[in-house]
Amino acid sequence: MKERGYIERLWREEKYRVLAHSKQQYDEIRELLKHNPSYKTVVDKIDKAIAIEPTTGSIVNAYDHMWGYFKKVATEDEKEQYLMLKQRFQDNQIELKQWQQFLKQLAYQYKVQYLIDSTALYT
């Protein structure tokens, strides 16, 4: 695989994790990828992004993006569960892991490989 292929795979795996930490860094990396960055440059930008402390808002934004893979196929019960977990997370009533576990379960259930491979559901 050429370096560009490794870069694209890395970004597929890390993009939602980056988004959960910083929308600004996410946008900067997306812009960088339009050019021809080195693998090391991309890794350094990702490391910089995930060093930023995520906010509740940045996490919710990233999880809402991931939810987009399911919103048309999820059952009403799953939609209610998602919204309930989201609200409880925003109200500091649950840890992120509980919400994360639900999305991971949906990723496997609906066979969404893109999310199964995402580091955002495992960190």
N, C-alpha and C positions, 0 to 999 in steps of 0.2 A: 504494500500500500504506500502511496506517495504521501509526503508530509501533509498536503492539503486534506487528504482523506482522514488522517489522524486528527487533524485540527477539527474537522467537521464532526467526527465521532465524539471528540472531547466536548465540543459545544453542545451536542445533543444530550450528552449525559449531565452536563453542568448548568445548562441555561436556566432551569427553574430554581436551582439552588442559588445562583447568582441573583436572579430576580427577587428571591426572598430576602436577600441582604440589601440590594441597592438597585432601584430602577435606573438610576443615572449610570451606574457602572454597566448594567445590562445593555443600555442603549449605546454606550461607548464601545463595548465589545462588538455589538452588532455592526456598528459603523466600521470598526477596525476590520472585521471579517469581509467587508466589501472590497478590501485591498488584498494584499498578499503578505500577511504577517507570518512571522516564523512561529513554530509550535511553542518555543520558549516564551515569546512575547505574549501569546494567548494565555499560556499557563500563568505567567506573572500577573496579567490583568485579572484572571479568575481568582488567583490567590489574594490580590488586593481587594477584590470585591467581597470575598467571603470573610475577610478580616473585619469588615464593617459590621457593627452590631445590628442585627435586623430589628425592625420595629414591628409592632402588631400590624400596622397598616401594610408594610412591605410583604409580610408573610401572607396576609389575607389576599393581597393582589396576586401573588404567585400561585396560591392555592385556588383562587378563582380561575386563573388561567388554566390550571390543570383540570379543574372541574369541567371546563369547556369540552373536554373529550367525552364526557359522560352525559351532559345535560339533555341530549336528545334521545339517549338510549336508556337512561336510568328510570327506574320505576318511581312512582309517586312516593313510596316509602323511602327509597334511597335519596330522593330530592329533599324530603323532610329531614332525614337523618343528616344530610350534608349541611343544611341550613341551621339545624339545631347545634351541630358540632361547631360550626363557624361562630354562631352567636355565643356559645359557651366559652370558646377560646377567646373571643373579643372581650368577654366579661371576666376573664381570668378564672373561670370555673373549672377548666380542664387544661392539661398540658398539651403541647403541640403534638406529642406522640400519639394521642388518641385520635386526633383529626387526621394525622399522617397515616395511621394504620387503616383508617376507613378508606382513604383514597388509594392506598396500596392494594387493599382488598378489591376495590372496584377495578383497578388496573389489571389485576390477574383475572378477575371474573369476566371482564369484557375483552381480555386479551389485547390490551393497549401496550404493545411492546415499547413504544417511545417512552411511556411513563415507567414501565417496569425497569427500564434501563436508566432512569433518571436518579441521580444521587439525591435529589431533593426528598425522595421518599424513604431514604435510608440514613439520613444524618440528623 
